[in-house]
Amino acid sequence: MEREVIRKSIIFYGRVQGVGFRYRAKYAAESLRLTGWVRNEEDGTVAMEVQGDEASIDRMVQMLQQDLYIDIADMDEKNLIPRDDEYSFHINE
């Protein structure tokens, strides 16, 4: 049984810049076969678009929350339309 592919936009608040968040997110996404991107924003938040099945996206967020240096205080999530032209997860500089 194939899982439904979804896409989410997530804004992370808290101690999320300068702690390896983007690199940890890329590692987690690749290990879970998710696609999308992550980038630091000027206001101190981290923005992400991530695509895959919901259980894998939830697992990715759990992996980030368990990191010793990352402290996610809050998240804003929005559902987006999945893209079929994306094949990897990358860091936007």
Buried (B, 14 or more C-beta within 10 A) or exposed (E): EEEEBBBBBBBBBBBBBEBBBBEBBBBBBEEBEBBBBBBBEEEEBBBBBBBBBEEBBEBBBEBBEEBEEBBBEEBEEEEBEBEEEBEEBBEEE
